[in-house]
């Protein structure tokens, strides 16, 4: 009689184990499906022939782009695993600036390979370790394609930037934007830190109007929205400027919001006006005593930064006034002009002033105006890129494209190596990994082979987006690489396979591919190790 309850208990344990196993399997497959859906959504945007996405936000504003990181940022994703792909795209954007679409597409292909391996009964930990082994081997094999970069050879850098810009909306303007980006980054390279560049030293300023061809590099600062005050005939041009950055207001102090002043007769009003006039005159006298002839006044939310009376007295003294300087611009201005922001009038001394050869209001081709501060101190390496565009959509896309171009040059400064583009590195690594898999046995061999197959998604997608037959193209590419033509890639100019893709100037920084492979593999390994989803009430 005792055997029946025992058998029932064992059956219940088996049932619980089976249910738990099925739940884990379902969670893992759901995670993989969610991440694959995100990868498939932006796959059509890969490469120079990729499609653009039109994104409309909740406010009705429209955005047109094919930049992977930008598209994913705008997506309203709910699934936590899908959000992980957004994070690796952002990480790729920060690390390399380019390859934000490739990293997500490759991650999606790896996850597709995981599904097949999981169905064959291979444990997720085994798959994860196999992918890590394949990644380490791939990063070593990637160096076989590496060509050293000489930062003094500008043409080599320009070709690399043009490849990155070829997939952008502004690709037709790459001949002008690429040299501009290269010049900008090379000018701010610090000899003491030759292996890195701080892109915060380059400020991108957008000004609606004109065309992208009017975009220019300015050694100094450009203000697109702030103008020199013309009230009371204030100067519009100052040579040999002594610049002060004020973080206080040049207007009479006001009472608190809850308080008010009641005036009963005209004598009290006259007294208030005289005190206000005296207060302003004292401020102006101290400014004149400091030697400043250009005032940059930070935007104030409590009261007016300046009033008509202060503008009148400053104009009489020939001092230029520029108000409404944004808080986030203070650091860049301080670094460029070698000045110290002043929070109180008593702290305004000649030592805290910056210098500039020329501060002037400049009329652009379309009659719009900008304020330029040029001939800045030699020790300042900060630059400004003034971006023009005929409409807001083009202007925003040009801004993003120039940022990506700057990041590509920074990648070459950080890791001085170039590899061919056009799907050549992915096919080369796929073949090398396949050869490695043939020397291995068991599940590890299958995982390495799956990693190799996933790499082919990049040339496959490039061919598909260009309207070619992807299977024929990838097969032909593989044959060329087997014949030791390791630089063979897909040429988009004539939609054919080129024996040496570098002859068409299709090159990219090695850091872009290294980063994409590492981030995608790391993300997929993390997704594989998730076996349950717990919703927290907090």
Long-range contacts (C-beta under 8 A, 24 or more apart in sequence): 23-532, 24-531, 24-532, 25-118, 27-530, 27-531, 27-532, 27-533, 28-118, 28-124, 28-528, 28-530, 28-531, 29-115, 29-118, 30-81, 30-533, 31-79, 31-81, 31-527, 31-530, 31-533, 32-81, 32-111, 32-114, 32-115, 32-527, 34-79, 34-81, 34-82, 35-81, 35-82, 35-84, 35-85, 35-107, 35-108, 35-111, 35-527, 36-108, 36-111, 36-112, 37-82, 38-72, 38-75, 38-77, 38-82, 38-85, 38-86, 38-104, 38-108, 39-85, 39-104, 39-105, 39-107, 39-108, 39-109, 39-111, 40-108, 41-71, 41-75, 42-68, 42-71, 42-72, 42-101, 42-104, 42-105, 43-101, 43-105, 43-108, 43-461, 44-465, 45-71, 45-101, 45-167, 46-101, 46-102, 46-105, 46-167, 46-458, 46-461, 46-462, 46-465, 47-167, 47-461, 47-462, 47-465, 47-466, 47-492, 48-166, 48-167, 48-171, 48-466, 48-492, 49-462, 49-465, 49-466, 49-467, 49-492, 50-101, 50-167, 50-465, 51-465, 52-169, 62-393, 63-393, 63-396, 64-169, 64-393, 64-397, 65-169, 65-396, 65-397, 65-400, 66-101, 66-167, 66-168, 66-169, 67-100, 67-101, 67-168, 67-400, 67-401, 67-404, 68-100, 68-101, 68-102, 68-103, 68-104, 69-93, 69-100, 70-400, 72-100, 72-104, 80-533, 81-527, 81-530, 84-523, 84-526, 84-527, 85-523, 87-523, 88-519, 88-520, 88-522, 88-523, 91-519, 92-515, 92-516, 92-519, 93-407, 95-511, 95-515, 95-519, 96-407, 96-408, 96-411, 96-509, 96-511, 96-512, 96-515, 96-516, 97-164, 97-403, 97-404, 97-405, 97-406, 97-407, 97-408, 97-410, 97-411, 97-512, 98-164, 98-404, 98-407, 98-408, 98-411, 98-508, 98-509, 98-512, 99-508, 99-512, 99-513, 99-515, 99-516, 102-458, 102-512, 102-516, 103-515, 103-516, 103-519, 103-520, 104-520, 105-457, 105-458, 105-461, 106-454, 106-455, 106-457, 106-458, 106-516, 106-517, 106-520, 107-519, 107-520, 107-523, 107-524, 108-457, 109-453, 109-454, 109-455, 109-456, 109-457, 110-450, 110-451, 110-454, 110-520, 110-521, 110-524, 111-524, 111-527, 112-454, 113-450, 113-451, 113-453, 113-454, 114-450, 114-524, 114-528, 116-450, 117-446, 117-447, 117-450, 120-446, 122-443, 122-446, 122-447, 123-443, 124-528, 124-529, 124-531, 125-528, 125-529, 126-443, 126-444, 126-447, 127-443, 127-447, 127-450, 127-528, 128-525, 128-528, 128-529, 129-444, 129-447, 130-443, 130-444, 130-446, 130-447, 130-448, 130-450, 130-451, 131-447, 131-451, 131-521, 131-524, 131-525, 132-521, 132-525, 133-444, 133-447, 133-448, 134-433, 134-436, 134-447, 134-448, 134-451, 134-452, 134-521, 135-451, 135-517, 135-518, 135-521, 137-432, 137-433, 137-436, 137-448, 138-429, 138-432, 138-433, 138-451, 138-455, 138-517, 139-514, 139-517, 139-518, 141-428, 141-429, 141-432, 141-433, 142-419, 142-425, 142-429, 142-510, 142-513, 142-514, 142-517, 143-417, 143-510, 144-428, 144-432, 144-486, 145-419, 145-420, 145-424, 145-425, 145-428, 145-486, 145-487, 145-510, 146-417, 146-418, 146-419, 146-510, 147-417, 147-418, 147-419, 147-502, 147-507, 148-416, 148-417, 148-418, 149-412, 149-416, 149-417, 149-418, 150-416, 151-186, 151-189, 151-412, 151-413, 151-416, 154-179, 154-182, 154-183, 154-186, 156-418, 156-507, 157-182, 157-186, 157-409, 157-412, 158-182, 159-505, 159-507, 160-408, 160-409, 160-412, 160-418, 160-507, 160-508, 160-509, 161-405, 161-408, 161-409, 162-505, 163-421, 163-505, 163-506, 163-507, 163-508, 164-404, 164-405, 164-408, 164-508, 165-401, 165-404, 165-405, 166-492, 168-397, 168-400, 168-401, 168-404, 169-394, 169-397, 169-401, 170-212, 170-394, 170-397, 170-398, 170-401, 173-212, 173-213, 173-215, 173-398, 176-212, 176-213, 176-215, 177-212, 177-215, 177-398, 177-401, 177-402, 177-405, 178-405, 180-215, 180-216, 180-217, 180-385, 180-402, 181-402, 181-405, 181-406, 181-408, 181-409, 182-409, 183-217, 184-217, 184-383, 184-385, 184-406, 184-409, 185-406, 185-409, 185-410, 185-413, 186-409, 187-219, 187-381, 187-383, 188-381, 188-382, 188-383, 189-413, 190-381, 194-413, 195-413, 195-414, 196-410, 196-413, 196-414, 197-409, 197-410, 197-413, 197-414, 199-403, 199-406, 199-407, 199-410, 200-332, 201-335, 201-381, 201-382, 201-383, 202-382, 202-383, 202-384, 202-385, 202-406, 203-329, 203-332, 203-382, 203-383, 203-384, 203-385, 204-384, 204-385, 204-387, 204-399, 204-402, 204-403, 205-370, 205-384, 205-385, 205-386, 205-387, 206-387, 206-389, 206-395, 206-396, 206-398, 206-399, 207-364, 207-368, 207-370, 207-386, 207-387, 207-388, 208-368, 208-388, 208-389, 208-391, 208-392, 208-395, 209-364, 209-366, 209-368, 209-388, 209-389, 209-390, 210-364, 210-365, 210-366, 210-388, 210-389, 210-390, 211-388, 211-389, 211-390, 212-387, 212-388, 212-389, 212-394, 212-398, 213-388, 214-364, 214-365, 214-388, 215-385, 215-386, 215-387, 215-388, 215-398, 215-402, 216-385, 216-386, 217-383, 217-384, 217-385, 217-386, 218-372, 218-374, 218-383, 218-384, 218-385, 218-386, 219-374, 219-375, 219-376, 219-383, 220-336, 220-356, 220-372, 220-373, 220-374, 220-375, 220-376, 220-383, 220-384, 221-332, 221-333, 221-336, 221-337, 221-372, 221-373, 221-376, 221-382, 221-384, 222-370, 222-371, 222-372, 222-373, 222-384, 222-386, 223-322, 223-325, 223-370, 223-371, 223-372, 224-370, 224-386, 225-324, 226-322, 226-323, 226-324, 226-325, 226-371, 227-322, 227-361, 227-369, 227-371, 228-320, 228-321, 228-322, 228-359, 228-361, 228-371, 229-306, 229-311, 229-315, 229-320, 229-321, 229-322, 229-323, 231-308, 231-311, 231-312, 231-315, 232-308, 232-311, 232-312, 232-315, 232-316, 233-315, 234-311, 234-314, 234-315, 234-319, 234-320, 234-321, 235-315, 235-318, 235-319, 235-320, 236-320, 236-360, 236-361, 237-358, 237-359, 237-360, 237-361, 238-293, 238-294, 238-320, 238-358, 238-359, 238-360, 239-357, 239-358, 240-355, 240-357, 241-293, 241-294, 241-320, 241-355, 241-356, 241-357, 241-358, 241-359, 241-373, 242-291, 242-292, 242-293, 242-294, 242-350, 242-353, 242-354, 242-355, 243-292, 243-294, 243-295, 243-296, 243-337, 243-339, 243-353, 243-354, 243-355, 243-356, 243-359, 243-373, 244-287, 244-290, 244-292, 244-294, 244-295, 244-296, 244-339, 244-342, 244-348, 244-352, 244-353, 244-354, 245-296, 245-298, 245-325, 245-330, 245-333, 245-334, 245-337, 245-339, 245-340, 245-341, 245-342, 245-354, 246-295, 246-296, 246-297, 246-298, 246-341, 246-342, 246-348, 247-298, 247-330, 247-341, 247-342, 247-343, 248-342, 248-343, 248-344, 248-345, 249-297, 249-300, 249-302, 249-303, 249-304, 249-305, 249-306, 250-280, 250-283, 250-295, 250-297, 250-305, 250-306, 250-307, 250-310, 250-314, 250-321, 251-280, 251-303, 251-304, 251-305, 251-306, 251-307, 251-310, 252-276, 252-279, 252-280, 252-307, 253-279, 253-303, 254-302, 254-303, 276-309, 277-309, 280-307, 280-309, 280-310, 280-313, 281-313, 283-310, 283-345, 284-310, 284-313, 284-314, 284-317, 286-345, 286-346, 286-348, 287-314, 287-317, 287-319, 287-345, 287-348, 288-317, 288-319, 290-348, 290-349, 290-350, 290-353, 291-350, 291-353, 292-319, 292-348, 292-353, 293-318, 293-319, 293-320, 294-319, 294-320, 294-322, 294-356, 294-359, 295-319, 295-320, 295-321, 295-322, 296-322, 296-325, 296-333, 297-321, 297-322, 297-323, 297-324, 297-325, 298-325, 298-326, 298-327, 298-330, 298-341, 299-323, 299-324, 299-325, 299-326, 299-327, 320-359, 322-371, 332-382, 335-380, 335-382, 336-373, 336-376, 336-380, 336-382, 337-373, 337-376, 337-377, 337-380, 338-376, 338-377, 338-379, 338-380, 364-388, 408-508, 408-509, 408-512, 411-509, 411-511, 411-512, 412-509, 412-511, 414-511, 415-509, 415-510, 415-511, 415-514, 417-509, 417-510, 417-511, 418-507, 418-508, 418-509, 418-510, 419-507, 419-508, 419-509, 419-510, 419-513, 420-487, 420-489, 420-500, 420-501, 420-502, 420-506, 420-507, 420-508, 421-489, 421-501, 421-506, 421-507, 421-508, 422-459, 422-462, 422-489, 422-490, 422-491, 422-492, 422-498, 422-501, 422-504, 422-506, 423-458, 423-459, 423-462, 423-463, 423-477, 423-489, 423-490, 424-477, 424-481, 424-486, 424-487, 424-488, 424-489, 424-501, 425-513, 426-455, 426-456, 426-457, 426-458, 426-459, 427-455, 427-456, 427-459, 427-474, 427-477, 427-478, 427-481, 427-488, 427-489, 428-481, 428-486, 429-455, 430-455, 430-456, 430-478, 431-478, 431-481, 431-482, 451-521, 459-489, 459-490, 462-490, 462-492, 463-490, 466-490, 466-492, 466-495, 467-495, 468-495, 473-497
